[in-house]
């Protein structure tokens, strides 16, 4: 059974940083491209960043230069370092394969507010 478990979210002030983690189980992690997605209230889920099996990385324009995606295949984990956070980054953040083929986890809430 595939499980994707996100963690690391929280409340942070504008300009702050958070590091999200996503632990995957039930898949051969190293064979998948992985992505971080987010969904803000009233909005569709969107792709924030992705990293291929070979480490090629792509970011959404809105986060480029502020977010960094990385992966540790030995730990079956993908990370998202988020710096210079803005209120518009407020959302529930999810990880999944890229493209997303598995059931979504619970996500982790990121709130950027004074």
SULBEL-V401354 format. One record per residue. PSI is psi in radians with two decimals (999 if undefined). OMEGA is omega in degrees with one decimal (NA if undefined). NEAR is the number of other ideal C-beta (glycine too) atoms within 10 Angstrom. Layout:
# SULBEL-V401354
psi={PSI/PSI}
omega={OMEGA/OMEGA}
near={NEAR/NEAR}
This chain:
# SULBEL-V401354
psi={2.27/2.32/2.35/2.03/1.96/2.59/2.93/-0.06/3.09/-2.97/2.25/2.62/2.71/2.40/-0.16/-3.08/2.66/2.69/2.04/2.59/2.61/2.01/2.19/2.46/2.72/0.06/2.78/1.54/-0.75/-0.24/-0.04/2.48/2.50/2.64/2.67/2.32/2.83/2.70/2.03/2.72/2.26/-0.03/2.80/2.73/2.40/2.66/2.27/-0.78/2.65/2.67/2.21/3.08/-0.60/0.05/0.18/2.30/2.45/2.47/2.64/2.58/-0.63/-0.34/-0.10/2.31/-0.20/-0.58/2.60/2.14/2.51/2.92/2.64/1.74/-0.49/-0.47/0.05/0.75/2.44/2.49/2.74/1.88/2.14/2.04/2.88/0.85/2.55/2.73/-0.57/-0.10/-0.12/2.16/2.99/2.24/2.36/2.71/2.76/3.03/2.96/1.88/2.86/1.99/-0.15/2.84/2.49/2.52/-2.92/-0.34/3.05/2.28/2.26/2.14/2.15/1.92/2.69/999}
omega={-178.2/174.4/174.2/-174.2/-179.1/177.4/174.1/179.2/179.2/177.9/-178.3/178.4/174.7/-176.7/-178.8/-176.2/171.4/174.1/178.7/175.5/175.6/178.8/-178.8/174.6/179.1/176.8/171.9/-167.6/-173.4/-178.0/-176.9/160.3/-178.1/179.9/168.0/-179.6/175.1/178.0/176.1/-179.7/178.7/-178.6/173.3/175.2/-178.9/177.1/-179.1/-177.1/176.2/178.6/-177.9/177.9/-177.0/174.7/175.1/-171.1/175.3/179.4/167.2/-177.9/-174.9/-176.5/-176.7/-178.5/-179.6/-177.9/176.6/176.9/176.3/179.9/175.1/-176.3/178.5/-179.0/-177.6/-172.9/172.9/-174.7/172.0/174.9/-177.5/178.6/178.1/-175.8/-178.7/177.7/-179.9/173.1/179.4/-176.3/166.4/-177.6/-178.7/167.9/175.3/172.4/-179.9/2.2/-177.1/-177.1/-177.1/177.4/179.9/172.7/-179.1/-178.4/176.3/-174.9/172.8/178.5/179.9/-173.4/176.2/NA}
near={6/13/12/23/15/23/14/16/19/13/12/17/10/13/10/14/11/20/14/25/17/25/16/23/11/11/16/9/20/11/9/21/16/28/23/26/22/24/15/14/7/5/9/7/16/12/16/24/25/21/22/14/13/6/9/9/12/15/17/15/6/13/21/10/9/15/20/16/23/15/22/11/14/8/12/17/17/29/19/26/15/26/14/13/22/14/11/10/22/17/22/19/22/22/30/25/19/18/10/16/10/16/10/15/18/11/22/22/13/22/15/20/10/5}
